[in-house]
Amino acid sequence: MASSRLPLFAALSLLASPASVRAQINTVQPIAPDVYFHEGDPRRGHCNNGWIVMNDYVVEVDANYPSGAKIVIPKIRAMTEKPLRFVIDTHFHPDHSFGNQIWSDEGAVVVAQAGTLDELEKSGAADWDLSAKSRPDVAASRLKLPSLVYTDLLVFDDGRHRVELRWAGIAHTRGDTLVWLPKERILFTGDVCVNGSFNYVHDSDIGEWIKALEAAKKLGAQKVCPGHGPMGGPEIIADQQGYFIELRRGVQELIDEKKSPAEVKAAVPELAARLRKIAHIARYVPTDAYFTAHVGKAYMELGAGPLPK
């Protein structure tokens, strides 16, 4: 999620969550020996983080914003003296990559899929300047690009833990990384999968995203650590995929009914209400203003052109 553009959306998602869910925010959650999950605070635009304590070093999942990095780093330091060797940008959005310099200052090498480096080289400086106008933590830091880049697969393996960085194709962005721990059956998804109404679709291809989620399902994860929202099981991936399938189905029905672009836009509240009645995907349906963006993206992908502004 590009939290610099959607801070209010994230906060509203948090306020709608039960107190038991909110209590997990900013809490270190051990999920297997040497493997940890940390749910970020949406009110500050923070993504989730995870880390794996290897034999001789630590692998960190997602750089977060600078302020998010500064919350997580002391928690890692409190549990191990091993060096922070690698930080993985699961994609290029500011809430997952703009903390890179903070991790680099700690000695970490920034790792990303080739598409993420390309996006940061292309739009990172402009996004940085925009974000710095409203975020003092960004203004006080600087853009740091990934220096270790892979295309399809990169593996860290010390004999005890195996950490696979996998590219599942275009999804939330064109450079998303899935971080898969096959021995522990744990998957860190970045924003390929979130748990709640955190989907940002501007840089996505929803049709391809559904395919990437199918590839993620086939890994057979028992614990899923999403890019935003609480940790869960494999149902999170299935529910995320189900939301996009139902979204595209609903938009295709409007196209098949020969609705005009204006009529499709007017039908957004009705479609949102219909999807909210499907229990396992209801939490993914955002407020109408954001749902309109979801509908508009699907409408474009299905060949019908843009919705009116």
HELIX and SHEET records of a PDB file:
HELIX    1   1 PRO A    7  LEU A   15  1                                   9    
HELIX    2   2 ALA A   19  ARG A   22  1                                   4    
HELIX    3   3 PRO A   42  ARG A   44  5                                   3    
HELIX    4   4 PRO A   66  MET A   79  1                                  14    
HELIX    5   5 PRO A   94  SER A   97  1                                   4    
HELIX    6   6 ASN A  100  ASP A  105  1                                   6    
HELIX    7   7 ALA A  114  ALA A  132  1                                  19    
HELIX    8   8 PRO A  136  ALA A  139  1                                   4    
HELIX    9   9 ILE A  206  LYS A  218  1                                  13    
HELIX   10  10 GLU A  235  ASP A  256  1                                  22    
HELIX   11  11 PRO A  261  ALA A  266  1                                   6    
HELIX   12  12 VAL A  268  ARG A  276  1                                   9    
HELIX   13  13 ALA A  282  TYR A  284  5                                   3    
HELIX   14  14 ASP A  288  GLU A  301  1                                  14    
SHEET    1   A 7 VAL A  28  ALA A  32  0                                        
SHEET    2   A 7 VAL A  35  HIS A  38 -1                                        
SHEET    3   A 7 ASN A  49  VAL A  53 -1                                        
SHEET    4   A 7 VAL A  58  VAL A  61 -1                                        
SHEET    5   A 7 LEU A  84  ILE A  88  1                                        
SHEET    6   A 7 VAL A 109  GLN A 113  1                                        
SHEET    7   A 7 LEU A 148  TYR A 150  1                                        
SHEET    1   B 5 LEU A 153  ASP A 157  0                                        
SHEET    2   B 5 ARG A 162  ARG A 166 -1                                        
SHEET    3   B 5 LEU A 178  LEU A 181 -1                                        
SHEET    4   B 5 ILE A 186  GLY A 190 -1                                        
SHEET    5   B 5 LYS A 223  PRO A 226  1                                        
END                                                                             
